[in-house]
Amino acid sequence: QVQLVESGGGLVQPGGSLRLSCAASGSIFTIYTMGWYRQVPGKQRELVARKTSGGITTYADSVKGRFTLSRDNAKNTVYLQMNNLKPEDTAVYYCQHAVYSDSRWSAFWGQGTQVTVST
């Protein structure tokens, strides 16, 4: 129903910046959230930032003031601008698109993109 294509990960030095992109295609929903999660080996996947169809954006405390989530409605794409990156931001980042249809939520995930912050 929904396909997600991610791009933009890579290796960056501490203090550097990266921008992740996630383009959604397929079925169109009016009630949804779209955003990014991240996961490191041995830990649970955690929310990084998420935007609702109503325009509310939520950030993890650890990224507030450094990361910015934005959306291009015409392209059905979300962007995560990550500034002042820290080694602890190293993780696999996953795009998620959760949609509300037929009285229930369904979540779709991208394939993941590696972000490594290191000297």
BAFI-3210 file (N, C-alpha, C; in Angstrom, 3 decimals, decimal comma, padded with zeros to 6 digits):
// residues 119
n [1|2|3|4|5|6|7|8|9|10|11|12|13|14|15|16|17|18|19|20|21|22|23|24|25|26|27|28|29|30|31|32|33|34|35|36|37|38|39|40|41|42|43|44|45|46|47|48|49|50|51|52|53|54|55|56|57|58|59|60|61|62|63|64|65|66|67|68|69|70|71|72|73|74|75|76|77|78|79|80|81|82|83|84|85|86|87|88|89|90|91|92|93|94|95|96|97|98|99|100|101|102|103|104|105|106|107|108|109|110|111|112|113|114|115|116|117|118|119]
n.u [000,820|001,897|004,951|008,256|011,083|014,288|017,030|020,332|021,996|025,217|028,753|029,995|031,818|032,025|029,963|029,278|026,918|024,009|021,487|018,565|016,293|012,959|010,820|007,460|005,232|002,356|-000,720|-002,906|-003,453|-005,450|-005,211|-002,447|000,907|004,333|007,739|010,944|012,786|015,324|017,893|020,186|022,508|021,340|019,606|016,317|014,266|013,983|012,062|012,883|012,006|008,787|006,011|002,651|-000,373|-001,888|-000,090|001,511|004,624|006,933|009,811|012,561|014,029|016,789|017,544|016,479|016,656|018,801|018,098|015,867|012,680|011,001|008,457|007,573|004,775|003,905|005,665|005,369|007,226|009,454|011,935|014,852|016,786|019,903|021,927|025,000|025,996|026,508|028,625|026,936|024,682|024,979|023,588|021,204|018,898|015,448|012,747|009,358|005,961|002,902|-000,459|-003,958|-006,714|-009,800|-010,546|-008,239|-004,725|-001,921|001,452|004,199|007,466|010,693|013,725|015,905|018,739|022,188|023,728|026,701|028,660|031,710|035,243]
n.v [-001,213|001,238|002,615|003,285|005,244|005,772|008,065|009,518|008,920|008,310|008,800|011,034|013,665|014,463|017,205|017,806|017,808|016,208|015,329|013,558|011,902|010,909|009,430|008,904|006,676|005,351|004,365|007,025|008,780|010,536|010,904|010,626|009,858|010,787|010,131|009,725|007,062|005,524|003,043|001,187|-001,537|-004,051|-002,462|-001,002|000,224|003,702|006,729|009,489|011,849|013,108|013,872|014,919|014,546|016,662|018,613|018,688|018,415|016,239|015,780|013,772|014,204|014,181|015,169|017,633|020,955|020,448|018,766|018,948|018,383|018,294|018,720|018,081|018,542|018,367|016,622|014,496|013,857|013,577|015,310|015,056|017,164|017,130|018,543|019,554|016,994|014,155|011,567|009,763|009,830|007,986|005,381|003,130|004,628|004,789|005,391|006,036|005,601|006,041|005,174|005,939|004,051|002,431|002,300|001,707|001,816|001,540|000,699|001,562|000,855|002,127|000,920|001,470|003,479|003,959|005,970|007,324|008,776|009,937|010,347]
n.w [000,000|000,821|-000,075|000,920|000,366|001,292|001,769|002,119|004,319|005,957|006,609|008,986|010,574|014,099|015,052|012,513|009,694|008,338|005,940|005,884|003,697|002,954|000,854|000,128|-001,484|-003,222|-001,742|-000,681|002,296|004,673|007,366|009,286|010,396|009,988|009,974|011,635|013,063|015,109|015,548|017,476|017,705|019,895|021,277|021,717|019,035|018,650|018,828|016,808|015,476|014,590|012,542|012,463|010,482|011,155|011,610|013,874|015,416|016,870|018,865|019,938|023,160|023,114|020,659|020,266|019,175|017,580|015,465|012,679|011,470|008,435|005,898|002,557|000,998|-001,632|-002,790|-001,188|000,770|003,516|005,381|007,312|008,861|010,202|012,479|014,094|014,828|016,962|018,349|019,656|018,124|016,213|014,383|012,853|010,819|010,464|008,346|009,029|008,204|009,370|009,064|009,220|008,769|007,978|010,661|012,123|012,912|010,777|010,216|008,189|007,072|006,128|004,522|006,035|006,882|007,303|009,704|010,679|013,091|013,547|014,203]
ca.u [000,000|002,778|006,370|009,109|012,450|015,134|018,361|021,018|022,873|026,636|029,741|030,252|032,569|031,258|029,717|028,846|025,499|023,487|020,051|017,902|015,045|012,079|009,735|006,377|004,399|001,312|-002,031|-002,911|-004,269|-005,595|-004,793|-001,189|002,126|005,491|008,922|012,151|013,212|016,691|018,165|021,552|022,468|021,084|018,650|015,036|014,129|013,455|011,598|013,749|011,123|007,580|005,075|001,321|-001,091|-002,405|000,981|002,236|005,929|007,487|011,223|013,188|014,751|018,213|017,842|015,859|017,588|019,828|017,457|014,639|011,882|010,149|007,711|007,172|003,520|003,789|006,496|005,084|008,564|009,900|013,377|015,396|018,059|020,612|023,074|025,790|025,890|027,340|028,844|025,777|023,639|025,259|022,517|020,454|017,726|014,339|011,578|008,085|004,726|001,765|-001,680|-005,195|-007,713|-010,645|-010,583|-007,026|-003,446|-000,966|002,759|005,065|008,851|011,711|014,726|016,927|019,967|023,187|024,372|027,850|029,305|032,999|036,433]
ca.v [000,000|002,401|002,326|004,349|005,213|006,633|008,398|010,579|008,533|008,306|009,037|012,455|013,936|015,163|018,606|017,933|017,768|015,330|015,434|012,334|012,085|009,739|009,672|007,918|006,502|004,358|004,875|008,325|008,795|011,900|010,893|009,875|010,467|010,441|010,592|008,920|006,349|005,018|001,856|000,693|-002,957|-004,381|-001,536|-000,862|001,335|004,857|007,854|010,656|012,983|012,659|014,954|014,403|015,185|017,923|019,606|018,640|017,755|015,775|015,421|013,188|015,217|014,137|015,822|018,961|022,047|020,045|018,141|019,574|017,562|019,089|017,902|018,675|017,850|018,132|015,463|013,460|013,536|014,234|015,522|015,227|017,897|016,814|019,428|019,337|015,569|013,622|010,123|009,012|009,813|006,857|004,390|002,959|005,476|004,223|006,217|005,384|006,270|005,374|005,688|005,539|003,673|001,321|002,329|001,217|002,344|000,620|001,349|001,124|001,221|002,098|-000,140|001,908|004,077|004,059|007,245|007,106|010,020|009,481|010,984]
ca.w [000,000|000,928|-000,243|001,432|-000,144|002,110|001,272|002,809|005,407|005,645|007,662|009,199|011,792|015,144|014,741|011,125|009,367|007,298|005,725|005,442|002,956|002,877|-000,090|000,212|-002,668|-003,038|-001,329|-000,030|003,502|005,189|008,773|009,271|010,908|009,181|010,677|011,697|014,258|014,966|016,341|017,580|018,071|021,291|021,884|021,020|018,107|019,367|018,030|016,660|015,200|013,904|012,225|012,189|009,378|011,690|011,675|015,142|015,322|018,142|018,815|021,120|023,923|022,789|019,381|020,228|018,943|016,619|014,311|012,213|010,562|007,568|004,940|001,279|000,700|-003,072|-003,111|-000,199|001,270|004,742|005,471|008,658|008,855|011,439|012,675|015,313|015,111|018,025|018,196|020,144|017,094|015,320|014,417|011,617|010,866|009,711|008,090|009,310|007,786|010,001|008,462|009,885|007,776|008,433|012,132|012,756|012,443|010,170|010,099|007,102|007,383|005,101|004,656|006,978|006,347|008,373|010,028|011,543|013,494|014,067|013,668]
c.u [000,848|004,212|007,168|010,511|013,265|016,445|019,005|021,910|024,332|027,490|030,021|031,031|031,674|031,161|029,231|027,354|025,218|022,010|019,537|016,601|014,266|010,899|008,720|005,602|003,382|000,010|-001,894|-003,883|-004,327|-005,193|-003,554|-000,145|003,267|006,727|010,027|012,334|014,651|016,913|019,648|021,486|022,252|020,100|017,375|015,078|013,463|013,047|012,660|012,882|009,951|006,660|003,719|000,700|-001,713|-001,340|001,764|003,520|006,448|008,946|011,620|013,982|016,220|018,556|017,238|016,918|018,677|019,219|016,172|013,953|010,990|009,492|007,405|005,925|003,399|004,562|006,232|006,379|008,813|011,421|013,750|016,756|018,715|021,873|023,769|025,726|026,916|027,547|027,648|024,588|023,854|024,209|022,051|019,157|016,659|013,223|010,328|006,938|003,581|000,474|-002,897|-006,257|-008,500|-010,565|-009,347|-005,801|-002,611|000,348|003,564|006,458|009,721|012,759|015,832|018,144|020,931|023,707|025,483|028,523|030,605|034,122|037,226]
c.v [001,255|001,925|003,546|004,167|006,251|006,935|009,396|010,186|008,597|008,516|010,524|012,618|014,595|016,653|018,839|017,802|016,736|015,631|014,113|012,682|010,783|010,100|008,544|007,868|005,405|005,012|006,194|008,279|010,208|012,011|010,019|010,577|010,020|010,978|009,569|008,300|005,928|003,859|001,530|-000,753|-003,159|-003,468|-001,483|000,318|002,499|005,963|008,946|011,900|012,485|013,845|014,326|015,127|016,496|018,975|019,621|017,853|017,433|015,378|014,683|014,271|015,308|014,869|017,224|020,037|021,714|019,474|018,897|018,671|018,478|018,178|018,720|017,917|017,507|016,876|014,282|012,925|014,276|014,281|015,659|015,893|017,699|017,657|019,100|017,869|015,125|012,125|009,286|009,047|008,665|005,772|004,127|003,751|004,906|005,257|005,399|006,247|005,465|006,011|005,136|005,296|002,483|001,156|001,727|001,873|001,219|001,367|000,705|001,668|001,225|001,046|000,219|002,477|004,329|005,485|006,951|008,437|009,639|010,291|009,961]
c.w [000,000|000,763|000,213|000,891|000,603|001,396|002,212|003,961|005,004|006,868|007,761|010,500|012,834|014,842|013,332|010,951|008,289|007,131|005,188|004,727|002,946|001,984|-000,016|-001,089|-002,395|-002,631|-000,575|001,142|004,048|006,650|008,868|010,139|010,001|009,879|010,675|013,078|014,028|015,920|016,296|018,032|019,566|021,990|021,062|020,056|018,850|018,396|017,996|016,467|014,374|013,700|011,909|010,995|009,835|011,897|012,971|014,956|016,718|017,932|020,089|021,829|023,490|021,492|019,273|020,084|017,940|015,335|013,976|011,206|009,735|006,530|003,698|000,828|-000,776|-003,481|-002,183|000,410|002,579|004,753|006,950|008,527|010,210|011,514|013,985|015,750|016,145|017,803|018,642|019,185|016,100|015,490|012,987|011,762|009,922|009,551|008,414|008,836|008,385|009,478|009,190|008,825|008,298|009,945|012,790|012,132|011,848|009,965|008,977|007,379|006,134|005,417|005,652|006,275|007,505|008,486|011,028|011,804|014,199|013,450|012,853]
res [q|v|q|l|v|e|s|g|g|g|l|v|q|p|g|g|s|l|r|l|s|c|a|a|s|g|s|i|f|t|i|y|t|m|g|w|y|r|q|v|p|g|k|q|r|e|l|v|a|r|k|t|s|g|g|i|t|t|y|a|d|s|v|k|g|r|f|t|l|s|r|d|n|a|k|n|t|v|y|l|q|m|n|n|l|k|p|e|d|t|a|v|y|y|c|q|h|a|v|y|s|d|s|r|w|s|a|f|w|g|q|g|t|q|v|t|v|s|t]
***
